[in-house]
Amino acid sequence: MTVQAGAWQGGARGSGKSVGAAVLGAILTLLIFVAVFVSFLIAPLALLLVAFLAWTVMKPRQGSDSAPTAGDGAAPGDDASYGFGAGAR
């Protein structure tokens, strides 16, 4: 019965990947890393863009019933509650 010496036993034949396979594996690993890294950078920006587009679509259209401006003649005593802090009376 004969026992063959494998590469793990320090045999004469070198096994493992060829140079081309090693380079291809390194390039593939780098491409996967870049894809994942860029996706983590781009995902928040894409989410902000989607949220902004949803906000612009869902925003109520301001027509003729907009809040009165300063020149509309509303006296300070009138019940013209609009604008910032209107609920804090």
N, C-alpha and C positions, 0 to 999 in steps of 0.2 A: 504494500500500500504506500503510495507516494503522497506527500503533502506539498501543495503548491504554495509558494510564498507570494502573498498578495501585496498590493501597494501599502496597505496598512502595516505590513510586517517589514517594510523596507526592501521590497523586491527590486529587481533591476529595471522592471518596466514601470515608467512613470504614468500614473493614471490621473484622471481629473479632467478638467475642461481644457479645451484647446484655447489658444490665444484669441481667436475670433469669437468663440463662445463666451469667453470672459469679458471681452470688450462689449459684445452685444448685451450681456447681462448688466454690465455697468451702465451702459447707455439707457437701457430699459428702466433700470432702477432710478436713474436721474430723471427720466421723463415722468415716471410715476410721482416722484417727489415734487417736481415742479408743478404738475397738474393739481396735486392735492394742496400745495402751498398757495398757488394762485387762486384756487377755488375758495380757500378761506379768506383771501384778500378781497375777492370780487363779490362773494355772497352778501356781505353787509351792504355794499354799494347797490347791488341789484335789489335787495330788500327795500332800501330807502327809495329807489326809483319807483318800485311798484307801489309803495305807500304814497309817494307823492302823486303818482298818476291816479290812484284811487281817491286821494283827497281832492284833486282837481275835478274829477268826474262827479263826486258826491257833494261837492260844495254847492250850497244853494245859489241859484242865479239871483243876482241883485237887479231887480227891475225898477219900476217907477215907485214902489213903496219902500224906498230906502230911507235910512235915518235922516232927519232934517239936519241941514247944515247950519252954521252960525248965522247966516244971512236970512233965514226963513222967518224971523220975527218971533221966535219963541222966547217969552219972557222968563227970567230966572225963577219965578214962582210957579210957572206952569208945570203940568205933569209931563214933562218931556224927558222921561227917563230912558236914556239910550247911551251907548258908548261905554267906555271903561269905567268901572266902579258904579254903574247905574243901580245895582242892587244894594249898595251900601248906603242906605238912607237912614 
